[in-house]
């Protein structure tokens, strides 16, 4: 699948949307939340396991995010907590922003969506935390 080019203006709605989610939905700082994961009470992003979820958030922070918040946390008795939404507070530095938009583009295109443009927004909305092909094979065939 060849990714589409981001459409100018596509990212502007992220600020309003993330501010609304942060104000109205349960949320937690992503790294702290994920590090609370333990047997019988795990923390995951979408389909990712706890370890891959933590790696994803570490990649977001290593790319320059100011802050990443897990939004709309779902609790499953006997399992733990999960969310499929992260609002990332963006840095001003162009190189760091570029890295974060590359993460968003990779996630969006893997889910069949167009990536968003860097329109100078404060927040980047990330969702659809899917298993990679290799992770899916390992889960299905236990290797």
C-alpha positions in Angstrom: 0.0 0.0 0.0 1.4 3.4 -1.0 0.7 6.1 1.6 -1.2 9.1 0.5 0.4 12.5 0.9 -1.0 14.5 3.9 -3.6 17.0 2.9 -2.8 20.6 4.1 -5.2 21.5 6.9 -5.8 17.9 7.9 -4.0 18.3 11.2 -5.8 21.4 12.4 -8.7 19.6 14.0 -6.3 17.6 16.3 -6.0 20.5 18.7 -9.7 20.9 19.3 -10.3 17.2 19.4 -7.5 16.4 21.8 -8.4 19.3 24.1 -11.9 18.0 24.2 -10.8 14.4 24.9 -8.4 15.5 27.6 -11.2 17.6 29.3 -14.0 15.0 29.0 -12.4 11.5 29.1 -10.4 9.7 31.7 -6.7 10.0 30.8 -3.2 9.4 32.1 0.3 10.2 31.2 1.3 7.3 28.9 4.7 6.2 30.2 3.6 6.2 33.9 0.4 4.4 33.0 2.2 1.7 31.0 4.8 1.1 33.6 2.0 0.1 36.1 1.4 -3.0 34.0 1.8 -6.3 35.9 0.5 -9.9 35.7 -3.2 -9.9 36.0 -3.5 -6.1 35.6 -1.8 -5.2 32.4 -1.8 -2.0 30.4 -1.9 -2.1 26.6 -2.3 0.2 23.6 -4.9 -1.4 21.3 -3.7 -4.9 20.1 -0.2 -4.4 21.4 1.2 -6.4 24.3 2.5 -4.5 27.3 6.1 -4.6 26.2 5.3 -3.4 22.6 3.0 -0.7 24.0 5.8 0.6 26.2 8.2 0.5 23.3 5.8 2.6 21.2 5.4 5.3 23.9 9.2 5.3 24.4 9.6 5.9 20.6 7.1 8.8 20.8 9.1 10.4 23.7 12.4 9.7 22.1 11.2 11.4 18.9 10.6 14.6 20.9 7.1 14.5 22.3 6.6 16.9 25.2 3.9 14.7 26.7 1.8 11.8 25.7 -1.6 11.1 27.3 -3.6 7.8 27.1 -7.2 8.7 26.6 -10.5 6.9 27.2 -9.1 4.0 29.3 -11.1 0.8 29.2 -11.0 -1.6 32.2 -11.5 -5.3 31.7 -11.9 -7.3 34.9 -9.2 -9.9 35.4 -7.2 -8.5 32.5 -6.3 -4.9 33.1 -6.6 -1.7 31.2 -6.4 -0.7 27.5 -6.8 2.3 25.3 -6.5 2.9 21.6 -6.0 6.6 21.8 -3.0 8.8 22.6 -2.8 12.6 22.3 0.7 13.7 21.9 1.8 17.3 22.9 4.1 18.4 20.1 7.5 20.1 20.3 8.3 23.2 18.3 11.5 21.8 16.8 11.0 20.9 13.1 13.1 17.8 13.2 11.3 16.4 16.2 7.9 17.2 14.7 9.0 15.4 11.5 9.8 12.3 13.4 6.5 12.3 15.3 4.6 12.8 12.0 6.4 9.9 10.5 5.1 7.7 13.4 1.6 9.0 12.8 1.9 8.4 9.0 3.1 4.8 9.6 0.1 4.2 11.9 -2.5 5.9 9.7 -1.4 4.1 6.5 -1.2 0.7 8.2 -4.9 1.2 9.1 -5.9 2.4 5.7 -6.1 6.1 6.6 -4.3 9.1 5.1 -1.7 10.7 7.3 -2.2 14.2 8.7 -0.2 17.3 7.7 1.9 19.4 10.1 -0.2 22.5 10.2 1.5 23.8 13.3 -0.9 22.1 15.7 -0.1 21.6 19.3 -1.4 18.0 19.5 -1.0 14.9 17.4 -3.8 12.4 17.6 -2.7 8.7 17.5 -5.0 5.7 17.4 -5.3 2.3 15.8 -2.5 0.6 17.6 -2.4 -2.6 15.6 -0.1 -5.6 15.6 2.6 -5.6 13.0 2.7 -8.6 10.6 5.6 -10.2 12.5 3.8 -9.8 15.8 0.6 -11.3 14.3 2.6 -14.3 13.1 4.2 -14.8 16.5 0.9 -14.6 18.2 -0.8 -17.0 15.8 2.0 -19.6 15.6 3.6 -19.1 19.0 7.2 -18.6 17.8 
